[in-house]
Amino acid sequence: MKRIKIFCFGFGQVAKSYVDKLKYEKIDFDLSTTSRNETKKLLFDKTEYQSYNFDGKNFDKEILKKLDEADYILISIAPVGGKDIVFEKFQSELSKKNFKWITYLSATSVYGNHDGEWVDENSETNPTSENGKQRLKVEQQWQKFAKENKKPLQIFRLSGIYSNQSNILKRLKLGEAKIIKKPNHFFSRIHVEDIANILFVSMKKFRSGEIFNISDDKPASSEEVTIYGAQLSGMDTPKVISVNEIESQMLKNFYKDSKKVSNKKMKNFFNLKLKYPTYIEGLKHIMDHSV
């Protein structure tokens, strides 16, 4: 495979895990990213890359040149003030170029509350949170843009992401975890390495205009996962509180929605097996390797 050029708007845990996967597969690539910080050359796990300043209002004009050259565009910046700052600043430039794909990372919050029932990509989107409403609006903007400009777009609706750096075991260890009692409250999750694996597979197996739920096989309650994490790590089961006792507004919003997110379309289309099909395998791996 010839040297490919990757441009990441934002360089958080998903983008970094994707780059890790490219390195593991011995892909020859050139990496450019954005950050709110000043433009500079940086190292990520011995890989040199260029990070360009983009703070939502101003951006390094060298980004335009890099977009001209890019093969794959990954957008992982969340909406800011109800707007997608990438769309606002770069839609014109992106409309002029040819890419292998543009991937927009959305969230399953777009579905809203389904009272613990299963949702798939054809389910009603009726977001209850401001984040979900903004995500849905941005999805629709990118879909319209891709259709009008004949650009190769896929949208990944990510479930709750966990990783070696962000997980229930770490929150238990820091004393930050609580069990929140709410009957019939289900949500889905996905290990960051599985997101990276799917991004990698999609570089060859791609169909424009598709939306995929990126989720593991076992939706579960926060209580179930927390109790399992405590048992696995040998820590005490944390304090139980009611939904009414939650102080964080973001967490309160999270508990408004209950749904089980189907990953059937993702697994069938990409023809893959998840590395961590449930939180059990994922947390065991984290326990063995990082906690």
PyMOL commands that set and color helices and strands:
alter all, ss='L'
color gray80, all
select helices_A, chain A and resi 13-24+62-69+85-96+108-111+130-149+168-173+192-202+222-233+243-245+249-254+264-270+279-289
alter helices_A, ss='H'
color red, helices_A
select strands_A, chain A and resi 4-9+29-35+40-44+47-53+72-75+101-107+118-119+153-158+160-162+179-181+189-191+210-214+240-242+260-261
alter strands_A, ss='S'
color yellow, strands_A
deselect
rebuild
show_as cartoon
